[in-house]
Amino acid sequence: MKNKLSFVAVALVALGLSGQAVAQAKIEVGVTWAGKSGATTRLYTSMKDRLQEIAPQISLEFAGEQADIAKVEETIKKFDSSKAATVALRDSAATLLATLKTVNPTFLGGTNNPKFYGTIKNIQAPEGNITGVTYFLPKDIIIRSFISLLPEADFFSFIGDTKHSSFAVDKEGSEEACKQLKLRCTFNAVTTADEAKDIAARNPDGAKAFVLMNHGLLIDNTKAIVASAGKVPAFAFGDASVKDGAVAGLVADVGKLGVQLADAINDVLVKKKPVSAVPVGLDNQPLLVINMGSVNRLGLNIPLEILSTGTVVD
């Protein structure tokens, strides 16, 4: 028996197939999402780098930035029939996968809580073949962080894009948080940048501060909206808006989520864990991002203990 095993080992070496190479046969995974998104790109890059480190046998085929969700649907179907797994990123993909059923493991990222969309019922023990990560943070925690920076703010005016997949869930969560925190809040549903700028310029309800939801329309036009708001502070649900002039935002670290997503993929495809044993990942230590240029422009006094815990941009 020993001689037979030695012969097999020699034969494998001769063929260039060491035991390690056999164990690390390529596992093909497809990646896709709709539209352009800097945060999604950062998450994907972090995921890719982590996979290269922990599971180099996983081979990614990138088909990101599809023109629309219909193209993403086509791509997911193609990957599901030809790859070991699919990674489908952004809220639009999570919404799609609430009804589009896949056969192979499917991973989400760059999305709000998939439970909101009906994609996964139990994010702690996913019941189907879908898991991943979410940038979701409870809205009361986010709003509390705004109040810590602007204690007199007892009236917030939220601005959101009704065309965005997460508008309804962002609005619902924010309404609940406002009730819980006993704040006065109004919600402005917009579909164009001009509408958002008009709300910011007029401030029709006399709000103490604006909150920009993490929607592409608002992210792309933050500078103009902040300029329109003048001396009324604007906070944000996304760090891209903070970098463009919003005072602050409490946000999930997309780099961290990318690592968590890679670990989930490795758990399922390499370690062979059932999807139900791989909870949807969250950032339990989110980043408080503060724009010091806006803080100084508005003459806000930020306590040093808060500044010391935040990530400052200018």
C-alpha positions as CSV (number, residue, x, y, z in Angstrom):
1,M,0.0,0.0,0.0
2,K,2.8,2.4,0.9
3,N,4.5,1.8,-2.5
4,K,1.2,2.4,-4.3
5,L,0.7,5.8,-2.4
6,S,4.3,6.8,-3.3
7,F,3.7,6.0,-6.9
8,V,0.5,8.2,-7.0
9,A,2.4,11.1,-5.3
10,V,5.2,10.8,-7.9
11,A,2.7,10.7,-10.7
12,L,1.0,13.8,-9.5
13,V,4.3,15.7,-9.3
14,A,5.2,14.5,-12.7
15,L,1.9,15.9,-14.1
16,G,2.4,19.2,-12.2
17,L,-0.6,18.4,-10.0
18,S,0.6,18.5,-6.4
19,G,-1.8,17.7,-3.7
20,Q,-2.2,21.4,-2.9
21,A,-3.0,22.2,-6.5
22,V,-5.6,19.5,-6.6
23,A,-7.2,20.8,-3.4
24,Q,-7.2,24.3,-4.9
25,A,-9.0,23.7,-8.1
26,K,-10.5,26.9,-9.5
27,I,-13.9,28.0,-8.2
28,E,-15.5,30.4,-10.7
29,V,-17.7,33.2,-9.3
30,G,-19.5,35.9,-11.3
31,V,-19.9,39.5,-10.1
32,T,-22.3,42.1,-11.4
33,W,-24.3,45.3,-10.5
34,A,-26.2,48.1,-12.2
35,G,-24.9,51.6,-12.8
36,K,-21.9,53.4,-11.4
37,S,-21.2,53.6,-7.7
38,G,-18.0,54.6,-6.0
39,A,-18.9,52.8,-2.8
40,T,-19.8,49.6,-4.6
41,T,-16.5,49.7,-6.5
42,R,-14.6,50.1,-3.2
43,L,-16.5,47.2,-1.6
44,Y,-15.8,45.0,-4.7
45,T,-12.1,45.9,-4.6
46,S,-11.9,45.1,-0.9
47,M,-13.7,41.8,-1.5
48,K,-11.4,40.9,-4.4
49,D,-8.2,41.7,-2.4
50,R,-9.4,39.6,0.6
51,L,-10.3,36.7,-1.6
52,Q,-6.9,36.8,-3.2
53,E,-5.4,36.5,0.3
54,I,-7.6,33.8,1.8
55,A,-8.9,31.9,-1.2
56,P,-6.8,32.3,-4.4
57,Q,-8.6,29.4,-6.0
58,I,-11.7,31.6,-6.3
59,S,-11.7,33.1,-9.8
60,L,-13.8,36.2,-10.3
61,E,-15.5,37.2,-13.6
62,F,-16.4,40.8,-13.3
63,A,-19.4,42.0,-15.2
64,G,-20.2,45.1,-13.1
65,E,-21.7,48.5,-14.0
66,Q,-24.5,47.0,-16.2
67,A,-26.6,49.6,-18.0
68,D,-29.8,48.7,-16.0
69,I,-31.3,46.1,-13.8
70,A,-32.6,44.1,-16.8
71,K,-29.0,43.6,-17.9
72,V,-28.2,42.5,-14.3
73,E,-31.0,40.0,-14.4
74,E,-29.6,38.5,-17.7
75,T,-26.1,38.4,-16.2
76,I,-27.3,36.7,-13.0
77,K,-29.1,34.0,-15.0
78,K,-26.0,33.4,-17.1
79,F,-23.8,33.2,-14.0
80,D,-26.2,30.9,-12.1
81,S,-26.0,28.4,-15.0
82,S,-22.3,28.6,-15.5
83,K,-20.6,29.6,-12.2
84,A,-20.3,28.1,-8.8
85,A,-21.8,31.3,-7.3
86,T,-22.9,34.8,-8.1
87,V,-22.2,38.1,-6.3
88,A,-24.9,40.7,-7.1
89,L,-24.3,44.1,-5.6
90,R,-26.5,47.2,-4.8
91,D,-30.0,47.7,-3.7
92,S,-31.5,47.1,-7.1
93,A,-30.0,43.6,-7.2
94,A,-31.3,42.8,-3.7
95,T,-34.8,43.9,-4.8
96,L,-34.5,41.8,-8.0
97,L,-33.5,38.7,-6.0
98,A,-36.6,38.9,-3.8
99,T,-38.4,37.4,-6.8
100,L,-35.7,36.1,-9.1
101,K,-34.7,32.7,-7.8
102,T,-31.2,31.3,-8.2
103,V,-29.9,27.7,-7.9
104,N,-26.4,28.3,-6.8
105,P,-25.1,30.3,-3.8
106,T,-25.7,34.0,-4.3
107,F,-24.1,36.9,-2.4
108,L,-25.4,40.4,-1.8
109,G,-23.5,43.6,-0.9
110,G,-23.8,47.3,-1.2
111,T,-27.4,47.1,-0.2
112,N,-29.7,48.2,2.6
113,N,-31.1,45.5,4.8
114,P,-32.2,42.6,2.5
115,K,-35.0,41.8,4.9
116,F,-36.7,45.0,3.9
117,Y,-36.9,43.9,0.3
118,G,-38.1,40.4,1.1
119,T,-34.9,38.9,-0.2
120,I,-33.9,37.2,3.0
121,K,-36.4,36.7,5.9
122,N,-33.8,35.8,8.6
123,I,-30.5,37.6,8.2
124,Q,-29.0,35.8,11.2
125,A,-29.8,32.4,9.6
126,P,-30.6,32.9,5.9
127,E,-33.2,30.4,4.9
128,G,-32.4,30.0,1.2
129,N,-29.2,30.2,-0.9
130,I,-28.6,34.0,-0.5
131,T,-26.4,35.7,2.1
132,G,-23.9,38.5,2.0
133,V,-23.4,41.9,3.7
134,T,-25.5,45.1,4.3
135,Y,-24.6,48.7,5.0
136,F,-27.8,49.0,7.1
137,L,-27.5,50.9,10.3
138,P,-30.5,51.6,12.6
139,K,-31.7,55.1,11.9
140,D,-32.1,56.1,15.5
141,I,-28.3,55.5,16.0
142,I,-27.6,57.6,12.9
143,I,-29.8,60.5,14.0
144,R,-28.4,60.4,17.5
145,S,-25.0,61.0,16.0
146,F,-26.3,64.1,14.2
147,I,-27.8,65.4,17.5
148,S,-24.4,64.9,19.2
149,L,-22.9,67.3,16.7
150,L,-25.9,69.8,16.7
151,P,-27.7,69.5,20.1
152,E,-30.2,72.2,19.2
153,A,-31.5,70.2,16.2
154,D,-35.0,69.0,17.2
155,F,-36.4,69.4,13.7
156,F,-35.0,67.5,10.7
157,S,-36.1,67.7,7.1
158,F,-35.2,64.6,5.1
159,I,-34.7,64.6,1.3
160,G,-34.9,61.4,-0.6
161,D,-35.2,60.2,-4.2
162,T,-38.5,58.3,-4.7
163,K,-37.0,56.4,-7.7
164,H,-34.3,54.8,-5.5
165,S,-34.9,51.3,-4.3
166,S,-34.3,52.1,-0.7
167,F,-36.4,55.3,-0.4
168,A,-39.4,53.6,1.2
169,V,-37.4,51.7,3.8
170,D,-35.2,54.7,4.6
171,K,-38.3,56.8,5.1
172,E,-40.0,54.2,7.2
173,G,-37.0,53.7,9.4
174,S,-36.4,57.5,9.8
175,E,-40.0,58.1,10.7
176,E,-39.8,55.5,13.5
177,A,-36.6,56.9,14.8
178,C,-38.0,60.4,14.9
179,K,-41.0,59.2,16.9
180,Q,-38.7,57.3,19.3
181,L,-36.4,60.3,19.7
182,K,-39.4,62.7,20.0
183,L,-38.2,64.9,17.1
184,R,-40.2,66.8,14.6
185,C,-39.3,65.5,11.1
186,T,-40.6,66.1,7.6
187,F,-39.9,64.1,4.4
188,N,-39.4,65.6,1.0
189,A,-39.8,63.2,-1.9
190,V,-37.9,64.4,-5.0
191,T,-37.1,63.1,-8.4
192,T,-34.7,65.7,-9.8
193,A,-31.7,67.7,-8.5
194,D,-33.6,70.9,-9.0
195,E,-36.4,69.8,-6.7
196,A,-33.8,68.9,-4.0
197,K,-32.0,72.3,-4.4
198,D,-35.3,74.1,-4.2
199,I,-36.3,72.3,-0.9
200,A,-32.8,73.2,0.5
201,A,-33.0,76.8,-0.6
202,R,-36.6,77.5,0.7
203,N,-36.5,75.3,3.8
204,P,-40.3,75.6,3.7
205,D,-40.9,74.1,7.2
206,G,-38.1,75.9,9.0
207,A,-36.1,72.8,9.8
208,K,-33.0,73.0,11.9
209,A,-31.1,70.7,9.6
210,F,-31.5,68.7,6.4
211,V,-30.7,65.0,6.0
212,L,-29.7,63.7,2.6
213,M,-30.6,60.0,2.1
214,N,-27.9,57.8,0.5
215,H,-29.4,58.0,-3.0
216,G,-27.4,58.5,-6.2
217,L,-29.4,61.6,-7.2
218,L,-28.5,63.3,-3.9
219,I,-24.9,62.0,-3.8
220,D,-24.2,63.4,-7.3
221,N,-25.7,66.8,-6.4
222,T,-24.6,67.3,-2.8
223,K,-22.4,70.3,-3.5
224,A,-25.3,72.2,-5.1
225,I,-27.8,71.1,-2.5
226,V,-25.5,72.2,0.4
227,A,-24.8,75.5,-1.3
228,S,-28.6,76.0,-1.7
229,A,-29.1,75.3,2.0
230,G,-26.8,78.2,3.0
231,K,-26.5,78.3,6.8
232,V,-28.8,75.4,7.5
233,P,-26.6,72.3,8.2
234,A,-27.0,69.2,6.0
235,F,-26.2,65.8,7.3
236,A,-26.1,62.6,5.2
237,F,-26.7,58.9,5.3
238,G,-23.6,58.3,3.0
239,D,-19.9,59.3,3.3
240,A,-19.8,60.5,-0.4
241,S,-22.1,63.3,0.5
242,V,-20.0,64.2,3.5
243,K,-17.0,64.5,1.4
244,D,-18.9,66.9,-0.9
245,G,-20.0,69.2,1.9
246,A,-22.6,67.6,4.2
247,V,-21.5,68.2,7.8
248,A,-21.4,64.5,8.9
249,G,-22.7,61.0,8.4
250,L,-22.5,57.8,10.5
251,V,-21.8,55.2,7.9
252,A,-20.8,51.6,7.4
253,D,-17.2,51.0,6.4
254,V,-17.4,49.6,2.9
255,G,-13.9,48.3,3.1
256,K,-14.7,46.3,6.2
257,L,-17.9,45.0,4.5
258,G,-15.9,43.9,1.5
259,V,-13.7,41.8,3.7
260,Q,-16.8,40.3,5.4
261,L,-18.3,39.5,2.1
262,A,-15.1,37.7,1.0
263,D,-15.1,35.7,4.2
264,A,-18.8,34.7,3.6
265,I,-17.9,33.6,0.1
266,N,-15.0,31.6,1.4
267,D,-17.1,30.1,4.2
268,V,-19.7,28.8,1.7
269,L,-17.6,27.8,-1.4
270,V,-14.3,26.7,0.2
271,K,-15.2,25.7,3.8
272,K,-18.5,24.3,2.6
273,K,-20.6,25.8,5.3
274,P,-24.4,25.9,4.6
275,V,-25.7,29.4,3.7
276,S,-27.9,29.2,6.8
277,A,-24.8,29.1,8.9
278,V,-23.4,32.3,7.3
279,P,-25.3,35.4,8.7
280,V,-25.6,38.6,6.7
281,G,-22.7,40.7,7.8
282,L,-23.1,44.2,9.3
283,D,-20.7,46.9,10.5
284,N,-21.2,47.0,14.2
285,Q,-18.6,49.8,14.6
286,P,-19.6,52.3,11.9
287,L,-17.6,55.4,11.1
288,L,-18.6,58.9,12.0
289,V,-17.3,61.0,9.1
290,I,-17.1,64.8,9.7
291,N,-16.4,67.5,7.1
292,M,-14.4,70.1,9.0
293,G,-14.7,72.6,6.2
294,S,-18.5,72.6,6.6
295,V,-18.2,72.6,10.4
296,N,-16.0,75.7,10.2
297,R,-18.1,77.4,7.6
298,L,-21.3,77.0,9.7
299,G,-19.5,77.9,12.9
300,L,-20.4,74.7,14.7
301,N,-18.7,73.7,17.9
302,I,-17.9,70.0,17.9
303,P,-16.8,68.5,21.2
304,L,-13.2,67.2,21.1
305,E,-14.3,63.8,22.4
306,I,-16.5,63.4,19.3
307,L,-13.8,64.7,16.9
308,S,-11.4,62.2,18.4
309,T,-13.6,59.3,17.5
310,G,-14.6,60.5,14.0
311,T,-13.0,60.4,10.6
312,V,-12.3,64.0,9.5
313,V,-12.4,65.1,5.9
314,D,-12.0,68.6,4.7
